[in-house]
Amino acid sequence: MDVKFNPLKYIPDPSLQAYFMVVLFTVWSVSFGLIATYHFGWLGYSIITSIIVHLTILIPILVTNAVFVDAERTGETWLEEWNEEQSRYALFVNRLKAKNLVRWNLDKEA
């Protein structure tokens, strides 16, 4: 999982590359943890458990493929939209904080 070799290298923002790598790492770790739990015998065998274990392989594969395909796209409009959404969210959150207001005290600053 090196950004130099996988399709996430096409994302120009290193922080977003790191974010996607951490998310994929977490998804795969949880998946392999559930599979190991099943194979160690900590879960009893049943059809439902077997389906869940198989889905813990299929779902991370689909998510990883979706992230890589999206990263390979030549149009990077999604990145601009994501940055714009994050900045709008930050503005909204900052408006809710009354601590960010600065009062001008003429006696101290004049």
C-alpha positions as CSV (number, residue, x, y, z in Angstrom):
1,M,0.0,0.0,0.0
2,D,2.5,2.6,-1.2
3,V,1.1,5.7,-2.8
4,K,3.9,5.7,-5.3
5,F,2.6,2.5,-6.9
6,N,-1.2,2.5,-6.4
7,P,-3.8,4.7,-8.1
8,L,-4.0,7.1,-5.2
9,K,-0.9,8.8,-6.6
10,Y,-3.2,10.7,-9.0
11,I,-4.8,12.6,-6.1
12,P,-2.7,15.8,-5.8
13,D,-3.4,16.4,-2.1
14,P,-1.1,14.3,0.2
15,S,-3.5,14.7,3.1
16,L,-6.3,13.1,1.1
17,Q,-4.0,10.3,0.0
18,A,-3.2,9.6,3.6
19,Y,-6.9,9.8,4.6
20,F,-7.9,7.2,1.9
21,M,-5.0,5.0,2.9
22,V,-6.0,5.0,6.6
23,V,-9.6,4.3,5.7
24,L,-8.6,1.4,3.4
25,F,-6.2,0.1,6.1
26,T,-9.0,0.2,8.7
27,V,-11.5,-1.6,6.4
28,W,-9.0,-4.3,5.6
29,S,-7.9,-4.7,9.2
30,V,-11.5,-5.2,10.4
31,S,-12.2,-7.6,7.6
32,F,-9.2,-9.8,8.4
33,G,-9.9,-9.6,12.1
34,L,-13.4,-11.0,11.5
35,I,-12.0,-13.7,9.2
36,A,-9.4,-14.7,11.8
37,T,-12.0,-14.8,14.5
38,Y,-14.1,-17.1,12.4
39,H,-11.2,-19.4,11.5
40,F,-9.9,-19.6,15.1
41,G,-13.3,-21.1,16.0
42,W,-14.4,-18.3,18.3
43,L,-17.6,-18.1,16.3
44,G,-19.7,-21.2,15.7
45,Y,-20.4,-22.3,12.1
46,S,-23.7,-21.3,10.6
47,I,-24.9,-20.2,7.2
48,I,-25.3,-16.6,8.4
49,T,-21.8,-16.5,9.9
50,S,-20.4,-18.0,6.6
51,I,-22.2,-15.3,4.6
52,I,-20.9,-12.5,6.9
53,V,-17.3,-13.9,6.7
54,H,-17.5,-14.0,2.9
55,L,-18.9,-10.5,2.8
56,T,-16.0,-9.3,4.9
57,I,-13.8,-10.1,1.9
58,L,-16.1,-8.9,-0.8
59,I,-17.0,-5.5,0.6
60,P,-13.4,-4.3,1.2
61,I,-12.5,-5.4,-2.3
62,L,-15.4,-3.4,-3.7
63,V,-14.6,-0.3,-1.6
64,T,-10.9,-0.5,-2.5
65,N,-11.7,-0.8,-6.2
66,A,-14.1,2.1,-6.0
67,V,-11.5,4.3,-4.3
68,F,-8.8,3.3,-6.8
69,V,-11.0,3.8,-9.8
70,D,-12.1,7.2,-8.5
71,A,-8.5,8.2,-7.9
72,E,-7.5,7.3,-11.5
73,R,-10.1,9.6,-13.1
74,T,-8.5,12.4,-15.1
75,G,-11.2,14.9,-14.1
76,E,-10.4,16.0,-10.6
77,T,-13.7,17.9,-10.1
78,W,-14.6,15.7,-7.1
79,L,-11.5,17.0,-5.3
80,E,-12.5,20.6,-5.8
81,E,-16.1,19.8,-4.7
82,W,-14.8,18.0,-1.6
83,N,-12.5,21.0,-0.7
84,E,-15.4,23.4,-1.2
85,E,-17.7,21.3,1.0
86,Q,-15.1,21.1,3.7
87,S,-14.5,24.9,3.7
88,R,-18.3,25.5,3.8
89,Y,-18.5,23.1,6.8
90,A,-15.7,24.9,8.5
91,L,-17.4,28.3,8.0
92,F,-20.6,26.9,9.4
93,V,-18.9,25.4,12.5
94,N,-16.9,28.6,13.2
95,R,-20.1,30.6,13.1
96,L,-21.5,28.5,15.9
97,K,-18.6,29.2,18.1
98,A,-19.0,32.5,20.0
99,K,-15.3,32.3,21.2
100,N,-14.1,33.4,17.8
101,L,-15.6,36.8,18.1
102,V,-13.1,39.5,18.9
103,R,-14.2,42.7,20.6
104,W,-12.2,45.8,19.9
105,N,-11.3,47.5,23.1
106,L,-10.5,51.1,22.3
107,D,-8.9,51.8,25.7
108,K,-6.3,49.1,25.4
109,E,-5.5,49.4,21.7
110,A,-5.7,53.1,21.1
